[in-house]
């Protein structure tokens, strides 16, 4: 079987969708499929895509809009036995779904969002993006098999587009359990790691504020991994805070090592669906404090851990959760380890579910 994966952004560009595409590609290739990736062309950046189309990046968030490459799109879709397009708010994946419909190729559209409007960009830009979603985006969702990697996204697809989406547990790469870290003593710093895109929807500044409040009671340090348009602001905060280190975007093995070194991973999203960095850390048994955004509450399968998933945008509440975890680390670490085993079992079956969804899309195309 020949699979075409379509995504505006792919590795080495950092992000959850990019990691998703890489994991899905590996999953299908291990199953013996031929896989190609179609993406937007980014200026002066290497790409893991097999084919690219010329693109302009619009607005503060860099919304990708193809400005050519239509023959490439038509050819790549026509050669595929199935298309898996990613993100209903991006133009290239939506056009790929519509082209697949014209060419009789079954298509999945992975929505990658909670359904809530993105809180970034000017009023004019947000209006243009909403207009796109209500027209071509809605058309594509209704002509493909819509899929969401979060239950929050399933609900969002129904609310925004009026259709039922299939749920796919977010497919995690093979993740070894993290080696236990010794509990911090009262005079030892609590080691906090924050991993993600430095953007308003991820709200890294709340992480800085929360750790600053923790430091009123005990030593603590914060290591931030990631890049994005808030990087200058984080760098400025770090100049006056020797306990804050901004590492920028780092290779994946270094991120895994950072998870293992930390006592706790902190996730502060105010707009999200899967909170991938959080899920990956929790699946390894790394203790975490997070905001109750997207599917984050569903990742804490052990009832004793629910207290560490709190309201977004409230550094005081985040700080209290961090302080409780740091003060009773040995008490909760075992629960996070058991929780990780359960998450790996659920999300380790995602490849099988995805292959079944591709078969379902083909059956729907054939009217079965």
N, C-alpha and C positions, 0 to 999 in steps of 0.2 A: 504493500500500500504506500502511496505517495502522499505525504502530509505537507501542506503549506501553512506555516505559522506566520501570522501578520501582526506586527506591533510597531507603533511609531518609534519606540526606543528599545534598544537591545544592549546587552553587554558590549563593551565595558562601561557604558553609561549606567550609573548606579540607580537602583530602584526596585521595588517589589515586583512590578510587571516584568522588568528585565530578568530578574531571577526566575520568575515563573516560566518565561519563555525558554530559558536555558534548561530548566528542570524538565519541562515537557518535551523538549527536543531530545534530551538524553533518554527519557522514558520510552519514547517511540522508537528511537534508534536501537535501544537494547531489545525491543520487541521485534526487530528485523525490518522496520519500516524505513523508507527513504524520506528524509525530512529536509525541507528548504525553508529559509526564513527571509521574509520581505519586510523592509523597514524604511524609515525616512533617512535621508542622507543628512548627517550633521557635519557642519564645517570643521575641518581640521581635527577630525576625531576618527580613530580606528573603529571598525564595526565588526561584529561577529555575524552580520547578516550575509546571506548569499546574493541578495539583490537589493538595490536601494532606488528610491525615487527622489528627484529634486524637491526641496522643501523650504518653506519660509516659516520662521518661528515668531508668532504674534503675541503681543501682550507681555506683561510682567512674568507670567508663568511659562512663556515660551510655547504656547499652543502650536502644535505642528500642523501646517497646512500644505499638502502637496501642490506643486505648481508645474508638474509635468510627470513623465514616466508612465503615461497611460498604457502604452504598448507593453511595457514591462509588467504592469499590474495584470493586464488582460492575459498575457502569455503565462505568467506564473500561476494564475488561478486555473487556466485551462489545462495545465499539465498535472494538476493535483487530483487525487481521488477524494480528498476532504480538505476543507479550509478551517483553521482555528484562528479567528481574529480576536484581538485583545483591545478592549476599551471602547465603549459605545460613545464616548465624548470626543474621540479622535477621528479625523477625517479618513485617513488611510484605511484603518480596519473596517470602517463603515462602507467605504467604496469597494473593498475586497468582498464583503458579504453581498453587496448588490451585484457585483460582477459574477460571483459564484451562482447567484440565483439565475442570472441570464444564461450562464453556461451549463446549468444543470448539475452543479457540483454541490454536494451537501456541505453546510457550513455551521459551525458553532461560533457564537459571539459571546466571549467571556467579558462580562460587564465591568468588573474591577472597580467597584465603587459601592457606596452605601445607598445611593439614590438621593442623598442630600446635596443641594447645590454647593459647588466649590466656593469657599469664602475668600477668593483672591481675585485680583484684577479690577480694572475700572468698571464703572457701571455700563459703559458702552460695550466693553469686552465681554462682561458677563451676559449682557443681553444677546450679543451675537452667538455666544456659545449655547445659551438656552434655545435660541431660534434653531440652531443646527440640531440640537437634541430632539426638538419637537417635530422636525421635518425628516431629514435624512436619517438621523439617529433612530427615531421611532420606526421608520420604514425598515431599517436593517434589523432591529430587534425582532420585528414581527415576521421577517422573512428568513431568519436563521433560527437555530435552536439556542435560545438564550441560556447562559450558564453563569452562575456566580460562585466565587470561592468563599463566600461568607453567607450566613443566614441573614445578616443585616442587608446584604445585597439582594437576596431573594425577595425580601420584603420591599426593598427600594424599587426593584424592577416592576413589581405589581403596582406600587403606588404611582410610579412615574410613567410607565408604559402600558399598564393594564393587562399584562400577560404574566404567565407563570414561568419562572426560571427554574432550571434544574440546579441542584446544589452539588458542587464538587469540593470535597475537603481539599484545602490548599495543599498541593503536592510538595512535600518537603524533600530536599536532598537527603542522602544518608547522613545522619548526624549522630556522632558518638556521644554517649552520656558525658556530661562535664565532670571532671575530677572535683571532689569536694574541696571547698576552701575552709580553712580554719576559722571558727567564729571570732569576730573582733572582740577584744577585751574592752573594758570601759575607757581606757586611754588610747586604744588603737583606732586609727581612722576607719570609718565605714567606707569601703571602696564601691563607688556607684559608677555604672557605665550607662551611657545613653547612645543609641545607635539608630541612625536614620537620616533622612533628607532634612537639611536645615531650611525648613519652609514654615510659613505661618500655620499650616494645617497640622504640622507635627509639634509645634509650640515648644522648641527647645529652651526658650527663655524661662518657661515655667519650671523646667528642670533645674536651671541655675538658681532660681528663687527658692525652690523647695530645699535644695541642698544647703543653701545659705541659712535657711531657718533651722535645719538639722544641726548646723554647726553652732547654734546658740546653746545646744545641750551636750554635744559630743563632737570629737573630731570626725571629719568626713571630707572626701575628695571626689571630684566628678571628672570623668574622662568622656569626652564627646567625640564620637566617630561619625563622619559624614560630611557632606558638602551641600551647597545650595545658596540661594540668594540671601539668606540670613547670616552667612559666614562672617561678613564684616562686623556685624553686631555682636556675634559670639566672640570674635577675636578681641573686640573692644572691651567686652566684659572680662575676658581673661587677663587683660593687662593689669587690672586692679584686683585680681583674685588669684593668688598663687596656687590655690587648691583646685582651680579649673584649668584643664588642658584640652584644647581643641586640636584633634589629630588630623582632621580632614578625612577624605575618602581613602580607605586602606584596602589591600587585597583580602580576599575572603579568608585565607588561613589566619591572618592577623586578627580578623574580627572574631573568629572562633576562639583564639587565644585570649582576646580581651574579655569575652564572656566568661571564660574559666577563671581569669584573675579576679573578676569582680565578686563582691559579696552579693550584689543585687543589680539587676538590670532595671532601669527606669524608663517607662514609655509614657509620653505626655500628650498624645494626639488629641486634637479637638475635632478633627474630621478624618475618618478612616473607615475601612471595612474589615480587613483581615489583620491589621497591625502585624505584619510579617516578622519584623525583627523581634517583637515580643513572642510570637508563636515559636520561632526558632529557638530562642533562649529557653522558654518554658519546656519545649520538647526535649531539651537536654538536661532538664532538672535544675536549671539556674533559677534561684529565687528572683522574683520580680514584683515591682509595684507599677501599676498601670492605671490609666484612665478608663472608665467604663464606656468606651466608644467602639462602635462596630461590634465585632465578635469577641472582643477581649473578655467579657464576663463568661463566655462559653468555654474559654480555654482553662479556667480554673475549675477543674472537675472535682477536686477535693473540697468539701464544704468549709473546712477550717481555713482555707486560703482566700475565701471570698472577700475578706476585710481588706485585702491588698489591691482591690480594683475599685477605684474611687471616682468621684465626679471630676469632669475635665475643667481646666481653667482655674484651679484652686490650689495654689502652692502650699497653703497651710495644711490642707487635708493630705496632700502628697507627703509633706514633711512628717506628719504624724504617723502615716503608714510606714515610711522609711525608718523612723525612730523605733517603732514597735518591732519591726522585723530585725533591725540591728541589735536591739536589746534582748531579743529572745531567738537568736539565730538558730541555735541547735534544736530548739523546739519545733521550728517550722521547716528546716532544711529537708528532713525526711519526707514531709508531705509534698514538697516540690519535686522530689525525686520520683515518688510514686505517680504524681500527676504527669511527669514527663513520660513515663512508660505508657500511660494510657493515651497521651497525645500521639506518641509515635505509632501506636497501633492503629489509631483512627486515620491519621494522615498518611501512613505508609501504604494504605490501600488505594490511594488516590489514582495511581496509574491504571489500575483495573477499572475504576469508576470512569475515568476519562475515555478509555477504549470503548466501554459500553455506551457512552454518550455519543461518540463518533458513529457507532453502529445505529443508534437511535436516530441520529440526524439523517443517515442514509435511508433508513426505513421510512421516515417521514417524507423524504423526497420521492420515494417510490410509491407512496400512498399506502404503505402497509401498516 
